[in-house]
Amino acid sequence: MNDVALVGTILDGCADVQAARKVLAAALLTPDASPEALRGVGLDSEVVGLVAGLSTDPEGVERMCELGEAWAMGRRSQCLDGSWESVLTGSPGSALPAGIRRETAETLSSLIVAARERVSVVAPFVDEVGMGLLVGPIVAASTREVSVLLVIPDQDDWSKAALRMLAASVAKHGDPSLVTVAAPSDTGPWPHLKVVAIDGTRAYIGSANMTGRALEGRNLELGVLVTGPRVAQIETVVDSVAGRRVGLADMS
């Protein structure tokens, strides 16, 4: 995800993109930006921290935020046929194929940033690089009192290291009580699902695990972003495969 897409993803989660852009630009140039001012336009200090180091030049910050605003407004203005869009992880730096406008990492990030009540994730394989791309949005979600469920079927050394990293960040900046981790239920088949769903309204379903290979472009991954009330059915499936749930604090 490039800098403009990252800023655009953050602004896209705000009701008034233009107002949020002005507050974000000011916050990036002011070390002691008011968390209340950020929350007033739908921004979160943890999410703002994701872009804090991208530029320190005032003109560069303003330009980056202006382009991010244009990116977010352009996304909102596009009319979609049906209730789904293609999502792709391709080669880094390569143009997306005609008709595809979403990349996997920014799609997962934007979903979590936009969540208001709950986030449900299933990823058979997780590593620190993949988790590192999503830890900021997950931490910020917990500060908004959004519950986050991570179903990780293969809890090997890589996934455990990734979960410990997430646990440390949530403990420092978020609310660990709102983030839980589950292994698969013993009564059903091994879940090979790759899903991120929010609020019963939007979900990513595809081939990408929460790993660096899947999200940074070393693998070719294809999925869809679906929208509508039937996403609640996907969340029901996620709940059904979640076995014993463990508080994230227990993973540190």
Secondary structure, DSSP 8 states (H G I E B T S, - for coil): --HHHHHHHHHHTSSSHHHHHHHHHHHHH-TT--HHHHHHTT--HHHHGGGTTS--SHHHHHHHHHHHHHHHHHHHH---SSSEEEEEE-STT----TT--EEHHHHHHHHHHH-SSEEEEE-S-B-HHHHHHHHHHHHHHHHTT-EEEEE-S---HHHHHHHHHHHHHHHHHS-GGGEEEEEE-TTS------EEEETTTEEEEES--BSHHHHHTSS-EEEEEEESTTHHHHHHHHHHHEEEEEEGGGG-
